[in-house]
Structure formats: structure tokens, C-alpha cells
């Protein structure tokens, strides 16, 4: 149990660091109307595949999952930098948006 908690904590710390690199607090709401859902998906998939080197399928999955919670592509980019599989994407989305956890709540 302790090992699983430590792994979750390290993963969440990496994710929070990626968000901090964008100088943006976690869970901050985006500016309303920044992107339509379709445009958000298009921007995220393009940036993730062309600039971040993420494969098309994972980029589309990240855009779909993150787009349900925010309209800010920077959050999808930060997530893609730490979540390299669909399972990781699901885990971090669950922690960040569904459970609304941070490193402080896990320590």
C-alpha cells in the first residue's frame, strides 16, 4: 500500500511541476469562450502530435478527456508530458479533476 501511495505521489508531483512550468495554477478555470470544444480538440491534437511528439491516438484521447474539464490547451500539453499511456491519462484526470487532489492532500 505504501509503495502505491509513493508512486501516486511522485506521479502527481511530476504533473504539478509540468503545470507550474506553464506558470499556471492547477484547477484554474480558463477564460470562458476561449475555444469551442471542436477547436480545442483540433488545437490540442495538432500541438501534441507536431510539437510534443505524441502519437495521434493518444493525442486524441488526451484532448477528449481533458476537454471535458477545461478549455485550456496548456493543461492538455502539461498532462501529455507526464502521462505516456491512456491508463496514465485516466489516472491523472481522475486525480486532478474528479477527486480534485493535489500533492498536499496525498501527503
C-alpha positions in Angstrom: 0.0 0.0 0.0 2.8 2.4 0.9 4.5 1.7 -2.5 1.3 2.5 -4.4 0.9 5.8 -2.4 4.5 6.8 -3.1 4.1 6.1 -6.8 0.9 8.2 -6.9 2.7 11.0 -5.1 5.7 11.0 -7.4 3.4 11.0 -10.5 1.2 13.8 -9.1 4.4 15.8 -8.2 5.6 15.5 -11.8 2.2 16.6 -13.1 2.1 19.6 -10.8 5.6 20.5 -11.9 4.6 20.4 -15.5 1.6 22.7 -14.7 3.9 25.1 -12.8 6.3 25.3 -15.8 3.4 26.9 -17.6 3.1 29.4 -14.7 -0.5 28.4 -14.2 -2.1 27.2 -11.0 -3.8 23.8 -11.1 -7.6 23.8 -11.5 -7.8 27.4 -12.6 -10.8 27.9 -14.9 -10.0 29.0 -18.4 -11.3 32.2 -19.9 -14.9 31.4 -20.9 -15.3 31.1 -24.7 -11.6 30.7 -25.3 -12.1 27.7 -27.6 -15.2 25.8 -28.8 -15.0 22.0 -28.0 -14.2 21.2 -31.6 -11.5 23.9 -31.9 -10.0 22.8 -28.5 -9.7 19.2 -29.8 -8.1 20.4 -33.0 -5.6 22.6 -31.3 -4.6 20.0 -28.7 -4.2 17.2 -31.2 -2.1 19.4 -33.5 0.2 20.7 -30.8 0.6 17.3 -29.1 1.4 15.5 -32.4 3.5 18.1 -34.1 5.3 19.8 -31.2 5.3 17.3 -28.4 5.8 14.1 -30.5 2.7 12.3 -29.1 1.1 9.7 -31.3 -2.2 10.6 -32.9 -4.4 8.2 -30.9 -3.0 9.3 -27.5 -3.3 12.9 -28.5 -7.0 12.5 -29.5 -7.6 10.6 -26.2 -6.0 13.4 -24.1 -8.0 16.1 -26.0 -11.2 14.2 -25.3 -10.5 13.5 -21.6 -9.1 17.0 -20.7 -11.7 18.8 -22.9 -14.4 17.5 -20.5 -12.9 19.5 -17.7 -11.2 22.6 -19.2 -10.9 24.5 -22.4 -7.3 25.4 -21.9 -4.9 23.5 -24.2 -1.9 24.2 -21.8 -3.4 21.7 -19.4 -3.6 19.0 -22.1 0.0 19.7 -23.0 1.2 19.5 -19.4 -0.7 16.3 -19.0 0.8 14.8 -22.1 4.3 15.5 -20.8 3.8 13.2 -17.8 1.1 10.7 -19.0 2.5 8.5 -21.7 -0.3 5.9 -21.8 -4.1 6.1 -21.8 -4.1 4.5 -18.4 -1.9 7.3 -17.1 -4.2 9.9 -18.7 -7.2 8.3 -16.9 -5.3 8.2 -13.6 -4.2 11.8 -13.7 -7.6 13.1 -14.9 -9.2 11.2 -12.1 -6.8 12.7 -9.5 -6.9 16.2 -10.8 -10.5 16.8 -11.8 -12.7 14.1 -10.5 -11.1 13.8 -7.0 -9.6 17.3 -7.1 -6.4 16.0 -5.4 -3.1 17.8 -5.0 0.2 16.7 -3.6 -0.7 18.2 -0.3 -3.8 16.0 0.0 -1.8 12.8 -0.6 1.0 13.6 1.9 
